[in-house]
Amino acid sequence: MNIYARKQRWKLGLAATAFIIVIVSFWYTNNLVKRISVDEKIKAKLWADAVQKRAQLIKFTNELFSQIKSEERKKAELYAEATKQVSNLSGSSDYNFVLKVLQDNTTVPVILINDNGQMVPRNLDSLRSKDTSYLRSELNSMKEMYPPVEINYYKNFRSYLYYKDSKVFSDIQLVFDNLIKSFKEVAVNTAETPVIYTDSSRTKIIAKSDKIDTAEIGTPQILKNTLLRLESENPPIPIDLGDGEINYIFYAPSELLTKLKYYPYVQFGAIGLFLLIAYVLFSTARKAEQDQVWVGMSKETAHQLGTPLSSLMAWNEHLLSLGVDENVVSEMQQDVKRLNMITDRFSKIGSQPTLALENVNEVLTDSIEYLKKRTSRNVNYELILPSEILQANLSKPLFEWVIENLCKNAVDAMDGKGKITVEMRGVPEGLLINIIDTGKGIPKSKFMTVFEPGYTTKSRGWGLGLSLCKRIIETYHKGKIYVFNSEPNRGTTFRIELKRD
């Protein structure tokens, strides 16, 4: 198994492990959130039931208060009627009964005004009953509450009896008012739940919790939309306080519960983002390390080739001086020049090469002619060039290296027998170069993989050729190189895209 296959398996294994960790974490967190959500809903239900029961208690208190209020009124009216009948009684038994009614009134405050304007109080503050200003203040209060009872006890002589609710009744009224107030506070002042308490028409807000923003109830239409939203989340609680109208309490899940609903997705996104950043950083660091290895290896290769290359050039000159056949020496000189160019190529890896305006037609022609002489005769080359001369900014040694690598790979894919077609044409945005072979083809799943360092199908290959081609074209020349098309056992087309000058 080559290094690339092992690396791919490691990647797949790590990706599968990360995926399993994310899924397990997501599943566990989601279950935990569901449990908390159920607890929150139970608490909300308990709160809603408590509010409902307290409303029922208030309704019962209100009904009881109404009964007490009715009895207090009857008592005051009975006292007034007894006072009125004093002057009309003739029998002693009836007289004693009326006096008993008058004496038994120990709760209803009354003031009797006789025909002389004299005020006779009963059941008022005993310490202040002789204070005229106090009596007048109480009299005015009674006049505002109820009309007086007129007592005609002799011909045109009349007295007037004024009265008001008893202190017991007033205390009960105060307790009831406080109970209503505390009910509103309990209904809306929950810790986290947004609550709106409305009247029976659902258009008037009686109270609201601090969790309801003013913007959510700014206008009648906005209030209506807010109530519809709350109603879609929880049915409103009807509140019957015994006053003849049914009010409503609208509420939503707590802010904590709302956050918990989305927490698993946020967590999943955070983990995914972390893994993505980690992968990008890892890939960047790995690529930087690979680049350093490329640069170091290339410069070391150029350095190592320099010494024997100088020696070969000297030996060429020595052979000429000995009278060796000039054709032989010329071929050797061509190979020495080629070695010199290869050394130059390696020395340029790792540093930004200088690009110059080149005739691409001519560069391709020279490259193919060189390859024809050093390739098996069973390999046929076809060069298709446009009639116009296309120019581009190139590093000629590096670009020729790309063409040689692609053609040598094509020869290997054809097992040394077949046809290689190199065609070029101009397009508005630049120029296209296709290198077409009749070899074994490349599976579609490997179209991107073939450019990875270490990928090779050869038993003795390093898998660096296409990686170098990609680096030279895309990093140095700002172009593109990719597998344009490939069919099993029918051949492959590599495409190079360059910008024209």
Secondary structure as UniProt FT lines:
FT   HELIX           3..85
FT   HELIX           86..88
FT   HELIX           92..104
FT   STRAND          110..113
FT   TURN            115..116
FT   STRAND          119..122
FT   TURN            126..130
FT   HELIX           132..145
FT   STRAND          149..154
FT   TURN            155..156
FT   STRAND          157..163
FT   HELIX           167..188
FT   STRAND          195..198
FT   TURN            200..201
FT   STRAND          205..208
FT   TURN            210..211
FT   HELIX           214..217
FT   HELIX           220..233
FT   STRAND          237..240
FT   STRAND          246..251
FT   HELIX           255..321
FT   TURN            322..323
FT   HELIX           326..348
FT   TURN            349..350
FT   STRAND          356..359
FT   HELIX           360..373
FT   TURN            377..378
FT   STRAND          379..384
FT   STRAND          391..394
FT   HELIX           396..413
FT   TURN            414..416
FT   STRAND          418..427
FT   TURN            428..429
FT   STRAND          430..437
FT   HELIX           444..446
FT   TURN            447..448
FT   HELIX           449..451
FT   TURN            453..454
FT   TURN            459..460
FT   HELIX           465..470
FT   HELIX           471..476
FT   STRAND          480..487
FT   TURN            488..490
FT   STRAND          491..498
//
